[in-house]
Amino acid sequence: MPPDDPEPEHRCAHCKYLGAEGFHDAAPEVRGPTCRRHAPVATGGMMSASRTMWPVVQPTDWCGDFEHA
């Protein structure tokens, strides 16, 4: 494991902010659990409909905001 990687139990799969299944607007085939740590992200713009979405994560992802579930 590279030095920047956390312990395996400190990944999204064990985080209290792991949310419901979602998908990525730009790539609907990208599906997975969502991260509910911060507010939803605004997507869209002048040429497409605006909406908000929670970031899609993978159970093996990690970040500095991890908290045990």
PEZIPE-V315761 format. One record per residue. N is the residue number from 0. RES is the residue in three letters. SS is DSSP state (2 for helix, 1 for strand, 0 for the rest). BURIAL is b if it has 24 or more other ideal C-beta (glycine too) atoms within 12 Angstrom, else e. Layout:
<<N;RES;SS;BURIAL> <N;RES;SS;BURIAL>>
This chain:
<<0;MET;0;e> <1;PRO;0;e> <2;PRO;0;e> <3;ASP;0;e> <4;ASP;0;e> <5;PRO;0;e> <6;GLU;0;e> <7;PRO;2;e> <8;GLU;2;e> <9;HIS;2;e> <10;ARG;0;b> <11;CYS;2;b> <12;ALA;2;e> <13;HIS;2;e> <14;CYS;1;b> <15;LYS;0;e> <16;TYR;0;b> <17;LEU;1;b> <18;GLY;1;e> <19;ALA;1;e> <20;GLU;1;e> <21;GLY;1;b> <22;PHE;1;e> <23;HIS;0;e> <24;ASP;0;b> <25;ALA;0;e> <26;ALA;0;e> <27;PRO;0;e> <28;GLU;0;e> <29;VAL;0;e> <30;ARG;1;e> <31;GLY;1;b> <32;PRO;1;b> <33;THR;1;b> <34;CYS;1;b> <35;ARG;0;b> <36;ARG;0;e> <37;HIS;0;e> <38;ALA;0;e> <39;PRO;0;e> <40;VAL;1;e> <41;ALA;1;e> <42;THR;1;e> <43;GLY;1;e> <44;GLY;1;e> <45;MET;0;e> <46;MET;0;e> <47;SER;1;e> <48;ALA;1;e> <49;SER;1;e> <50;ARG;1;e> <51;THR;1;e> <52;MET;1;b> <53;TRP;0;b> <54;PRO;0;b> <55;VAL;1;b> <56;VAL;0;b> <57;GLN;0;e> <58;PRO;0;e> <59;THR;0;e> <60;ASP;0;b> <61;TRP;0;b> <62;CYS;0;e> <63;GLY;0;e> <64;ASP;0;e> <65;PHE;0;b> <66;GLU;0;e> <67;HIS;1;e> <68;ALA;0;e>>
